[in-house]
Amino acid sequence: MKFIETLRDGEQIQEIYLCKHRQTALTKGGKPYEIVTLQDKTGLLDAKIWAPNDPAIREFEDLDYIEVTGNITLYMGKIQLSIRSTRKVQEGEYDPADYLPVSDKDIDEMYKRLMQYINSVKNQYLSTLLHSFFDDPEFEKNFKFHSAAKSVHHGFVGGLLEHTLGVTENCQFFAQHYPILNRDLLITAAIFHDMGKLKELSRFPSNDYTDEGQLLGHIMIGAEWIGEHIKEIPGFPVVLEHELKHCILAHHGELEYGSPKKPALIEAVALAFADNVDAKMETVKEIISKVPEDNLEWQGYNRLLDSNFRRSSK
């Protein structure tokens, strides 16, 4: 298979890609054509169908896997594909792992490590709450597969798990270094902090905001979801419920970053820092990961980090 990142101007290809999006447009002369966005695990490819009524263009829809034949050209500094023919392919003709961005870490091993943290929580109410989610095989399946973002950081299969484990391990370090922290509360909040993204974002390959995600956001979704499970646990302390929910609601640290509340507990402060560190480190990693180690050129201004970045010298 020729991955998108390897395509070059002048190539003729016949390959299978995932159709991320398809829409009809009009040329300046009023002639219809189609804009198609193709995807594999290495990136996206802009494509055009200039003769949409040609019998060689067989029917397909968004999120179908399709075999395309066409020419690669360079337009305004970016490669694009002029599609001559299409064919919707069937399961078994492709490996989904070639088309979806996936964590470079072992997903089952990460989940095993996360379960070790869950099993280490001694508070009976927090332990019961954690197991009410993570002992569910369907929840486990979704948690392993889901991304942590549409873009920005950890926007790949296994991303939510990788980010959650990273934040939890940061919190474990904080709890060991600062004994004032309530470890059980902090670890539980870390494991739950982005759980709402399971409902905020749709599953791959679409990985887009759901209606619930657009209206409520993952912070509110997560806090409400936890509350629903707490109702099923007899005797769960009200104060502990409020403290846990506060950590979730405040984990972005600042109101302007989307948190409904600013941290008012020391565990909420620690969680906000742990989350920010893991997200920022992954963001920088993704910026420089495709840059050769001997390339010390500046990679350009990044809006999210408000800075320009390059690799460090060896």
Protein Blocks (a to p, Z undefined) as FASTA:
>chain_A
ZZfklpcehiacddddddfbdcddddfkopacdddddddfkbccddddfblmbmklccdd
ehiacddddddddeehiacdddfbdcdddehiacfklmpccdfbdfklmmmmmmmmmmmp
mblklmmmmmmmmmpmklmmmmmmpcfbfblpopaghklmmmmmmmmmmmmmmmmmmmmb
cfklmmmmmmmmmmmmmmmpccdfklpacfklmmnopmlmmmmmmmmmmmmmghiafklm
mmmmmmmmmmnopaknopabdcfbfklmmmmmmmmmmmmmmmmmmmmmmgcfklccdebj
afklopacddddZZ
